[in-house]
Amino acid sequence: MSKPVKEIKGSLSYQLERGFRAFVRETNGDTLMTSQVVDIRNETTEGVEIETQNTIYKLTYATVQAAA
């Protein structure tokens, strides 16, 4: 069975590390906490692909505005 793929825009709250959760601050101000990261691939200055235990995230880096 293949994992679902989710495309998101935002920035990483912490450095990615296999075996730990990823924390992503989305452009809408929400924070996404993933299941454990199993692979980090296609990392560029524009984004990264994060495979977790349950999902594959295609993160496009974006400037996140602070909440008022």
C-alpha positions as CSV (number, residue, x, y, z in Angstrom):
1,M,0.0,0.0,0.0
2,S,1.4,3.4,-0.9
3,K,1.4,6.3,1.5
4,P,-0.7,9.4,0.9
5,V,1.2,12.5,-0.5
6,K,0.4,15.9,0.9
7,E,1.8,19.2,-0.5
8,I,2.2,21.9,2.0
9,K,3.8,25.4,2.2
10,G,5.6,26.7,5.2
11,S,8.9,26.5,7.1
12,L,10.5,24.0,9.4
13,S,10.4,24.8,13.1
14,Y,13.3,22.5,13.8
15,Q,16.0,20.7,11.8
16,L,14.8,17.5,10.2
17,E,16.2,14.3,11.7
18,R,15.3,10.7,11.0
19,G,13.6,8.9,13.8
20,F,12.0,12.1,15.2
21,R,8.8,14.0,14.3
22,A,8.9,17.0,11.9
23,F,7.4,20.3,13.0
24,V,6.2,22.5,10.1
25,R,4.8,26.0,10.5
26,E,2.4,26.4,7.7
27,T,1.7,29.7,5.9
28,N,-1.7,29.9,7.4
29,G,-0.2,30.0,10.9
30,D,-0.9,26.3,11.8
31,T,1.8,24.0,13.1
32,L,1.9,20.5,11.7
33,M,3.5,17.8,13.8
34,T,4.2,14.6,11.8
35,S,4.8,11.0,12.7
36,Q,8.4,9.9,12.9
37,V,10.5,10.8,9.9
38,V,11.9,7.8,8.0
39,D,13.5,9.5,5.0
40,I,14.5,13.1,3.9
41,R,15.0,13.5,0.2
42,N,15.1,16.1,-2.6
43,E,16.2,18.8,-0.3
44,T,16.8,22.1,-2.1
45,T,16.6,25.8,-1.2
46,E,13.0,25.8,-2.4
47,G,11.8,22.8,-0.3
48,V,12.1,19.2,0.8
49,E,10.3,15.9,0.6
50,I,9.8,14.3,4.0
51,E,8.7,10.7,4.3
52,T,7.2,9.8,7.7
53,Q,5.8,6.5,9.0
54,N,2.4,7.4,7.6
55,T,2.6,10.1,4.9
56,I,4.9,11.7,2.3
57,Y,5.0,15.5,2.6
58,K,6.2,17.8,-0.2
59,L,7.1,21.0,1.7
60,T,7.7,24.1,-0.3
61,Y,9.5,26.7,1.8
62,A,7.6,30.0,2.2
63,T,7.8,33.0,4.4
64,V,5.4,32.6,7.4
65,Q,3.8,35.7,8.8
66,A,3.6,36.1,12.5
67,A,0.2,36.0,14.1
68,A,-1.1,39.4,15.3
